[in-house]
């Protein structure tokens, strides 16, 4: 095969890959689930902005800042199909193949024998329990914290800050959930109606409002409860890990309900660059720097037979 034939074959392969990518993106972006996410975000964002215009004087700064635009890029990356097309789809496919080939017994589909209401309760509780420990682990491991610190780098919280997660950080949570979802079975269409309500709870956590939800705050994570977790103070950062239900923090001794709401959010010194690409590279740079600092210093070479000093 001559050079021209090689080039033609490479061109045909590239063209086929582009067509597959285009088909995937079109199917993903126009799918009911994705459109529902877009509408959900638009509605919650619109209502939140209206409330902020009525109650706050700095809404132009909050929603016109570079940080807000970076958070919107995260939303587009995750919900525009790019994350799934270029990364997670292939990882998930490989994991599914591995389970089917080597551990088919994991696919128990336990939810199939339960009533719709019980399916919702079990799915949400297990997801939130796994999410709590995944979150806590990332705060206790210096290398995982390098990735999770991207989420904590936002100094002006808005509902879109909910999407500011490094690719590695987001993928680790999905990997944590993979085995439980294999055991339970993920085809739970009955819980989709609850998705909108959950979106409000998750979005409003990052709204920077001083809402405690009253007695419901002992069940659901409120903006006031989660704001403490985004404080610049390290002590508060290592508390209030819960994603949806606050009772995990109460149960495992990490809840902080007494400290005042922080006046500043983010990280001390603001070390994380405020750009999407900069934040993509930041954790790897920090890990390499840390490994170099921890490497033992080179010992002087002493020639054989020479007395050591």
N, C-alpha and C positions, 0 to 999 in steps of 0.2 A: 504494500500500500504506500503510495507516494505522499508527499507533503500536502498537496492540494486535497487529497481524499481525507487525510487526517483533519485538516482544517474544516472541511465540509461536515465531517462527523461531529466535530466539537461544536460547530455552529448549530447543527440539528439538536444535539443534546441540550445546549444552552436555551434554544428556542422552546424545546419541550418543557424544560424546567420553569421558564418564565410563564408559559401558558398554564402549567399546573399551579404555580403561585398565584396567578391572576384569578384562576377559577376558585382556588381556596379562599382568597381574600373576598371575592364577590359573594361566595356562599356564606362566609363567616359574618361579613358586615351586614348582609341583608337577612340573616337568619332572625327568626322571632326572638330568640334569647338575647342576641346582641342589640337588636332594636329596642327591646325592653330595657336593657341597661342604659342605652342612650336617653330614652324617654325618662327613665327613673332619675338619672343624674340631672337632666334638664329641669324637671319639675322641682326636685329638691333644691337645686341651685337657684332657681328663679324665686322660690318661696323664701329661701334664706337671704338672698340679696335684697328682696323687698323688706324683710324684717330689719336687715342691717341698715338700709337707707332710712328707715323710720326711726331707728334707735341709736345709730352710730354716726359719727362725723367723719370717720376715717375709712369708709367703705371703698372710696375711689383708690386709696393707697393699697388696701388689702386685695382688691380684685384687679388692680392694674399693675401690681408688682411683678418683678421678674420671677420671684418664687412661685407665684400663682401660675404663671405661664409654664414654668418647669413642671409643676404638678399636673397641669393639663397634658403635657407631653407624655407623662407616665400613663395617664388615662388612655390616651390615643395608642400608646405602645401596647398596653395590655388588652384593651377592648377594641382595638382596630384590627386585630388578627395577626399583628406582627410577631408578638411573643409566641403565639401558638404555631404559626407557620414556620418560623425559623428556629424554634427551639423545643417548646414543650410538647408539641404534637408528636415529634419523633421520639422524645424521651418516654412519653406515655405509651406510645405504640410498642417500644422496646420492652417496657416494664410489663405490659399486658401480655406480650409474647412470652416473656420469661415465666410469668405466673401460669399461663396456660400450659407451657411445656414442662415446668418443673414443680409447680405447686398448685395444681388445679383445685385441690381441696380447700384453698383459701376462698374460692368463689362460692360462699355458702348461701348468699342472698337471703339472709335472715329476715330482712324487712318484708319479704314477700308474704310471710305468714301472719303479719301483724295488721291491725286495722289502720286505716289512713291516719287517724289522729295519733296513734302510738308511733307510727312510722316517723311523723314529723318530730315528735318529742325526742325519740331516740337519736335521730339523725342530727338534730341541732345540738343536743347535749353532748354527744360524743365529739362532734366537730369542734365545739367550743372548749371542751376539756383538753383535747389534743392541741388546740390553738393556744391555750393558756400555757401548757408546758413547753411548747415550741417557743413561745415568746420569752418565757423565763430563761430557757436554755441560752437564747441569743444574748441575754444580758449577763450571763455568767461565764461566757467563753469569749476571750479577747478577740479571737479571729472571727467568730460569728458576729460579735459586736461591730467589727469593722464594716460589715455589710448592713447590719440593722441600724447603725448610726445614721445612715442616709435618711431613714424615716424620721429620726429625731433632729435632723438638721434644719427643719423648717422653723423659722422664728415667728411667722404670722400664720397661725392655724386657720384653715378654711376647710370646708367639707371635701375639697379635692385633695387635701393633704392625705386623705385616706388611701390614695393610690401611690404615694411616694414610697416605693419599695424597690430596692436593688433587685436585679434579676435573680441573683443567687438567693437573696432573702425570700423572695416570693416562691421560688422553686422549692426551697427547703420545706416550707409550710405544705406545699402540695405533695411532696414526698412523704411527709409525716402522715398526711391524710390518706395516702394511697392504700395502705394495707387495711385500715378500718373500713374504707369504702369498698374494697374488694370483698371483705367479709359480710358487710351489710347489704351491698347492692346499691347502686346509685340511681337507679331508675325510679325516682320518687317524684312523680309529676304532681302529687297532691300537695306538696309543700310550696309550689310556685306562687300560690296566692299570698303566702306569708313573706315572700321575698321583698315586696315593697316595704312592708313594715320593718323588716330587718334592715333594709337600706337606710331608713330614717334613723334607726338607732346607731348604725355604724357611721353614717355620714355626720350626724350631729355631734358625735364624740369629738370631732375635730373642728367644731364650729367656733370654739373659743367663747361660748356663752357660759354664764354662771348658773346654768340650770342643774339642779340636783335631782329632779324628778320626785322629790319628796320621799314617801315610803317606797315608791317603786324603784328608787335609787339603790335599795338593798337587794334588788333583783337584776335590774338592767344597768349597764354602764352609761352613766350620764356624762354630758360635756364637762361638768365640774370634776367628776371623778377621774376622767381621762386626762384632763388638762394637767393635773398634778404629775402624771406620768411623763408628760412632755416638758416638765420644768428643767431649767438649767442646773438645778441642784441635784447632784448625783443620788442623794438619799431618796428623793422623790422619784427619780427615774427608775429606781429599783423597787418600785411598789406599783400596785394597781395594774397588773399585767392582763387582766381579763379582757376578752374581746367583746363578748355580748352580755354575759351574766357575771355580776360582781361577786356572787357567793363563792366562786373559786378562790378569789383573793382572801375572803373571810375564812374559808375552810383551811387554806394552807398558810395563813399568817402573813400575807403580803399586802393586805388592805391598809390604806391610809385615808381615814375619813376625817381626821382632826386637823391636819395641817391646813393653813390658809391657801387659797388659790394663788398660784404663782403669777407674778406680774411679767415675767420674762420666760420665753420658751426657746428651745433649741439646745445647742451645745456650747459649753464655755469656750470662748475664743473664736467661735464659728469657723472651725478648721475645714469644713466640707465646702468645696466650690459650688457656686450656685449656677450650675449648668448640667444638662443631662449627661453629656459625655464625660464631663469632669467627675460627676458622681459615679458613673459606671466604672471609671478607672481608680477612683480614690481608695476603695478598700484593698485592692491588690497592692497599691503603692504602700499603704500603711502596714500590710502584712509583711511585705519584703523588708521594709524598714525595721520592723520589730524583730524579724528573724536575724537580720544583720547585727542588731544591737545585742541580741542574746547569744550570738555565736562566740565561743571562747576565743580569747586573744591568742594569736600565734606565739608559740614559745620559741625563744632563740635557739638556734641549732648549735649544739656543742660538738666540735670535732671529736671523733673517737680517741680516747686516751687523754683528752684535755680535762683538767680539773674544772668542775662546775663552779661558777661563782655563787 
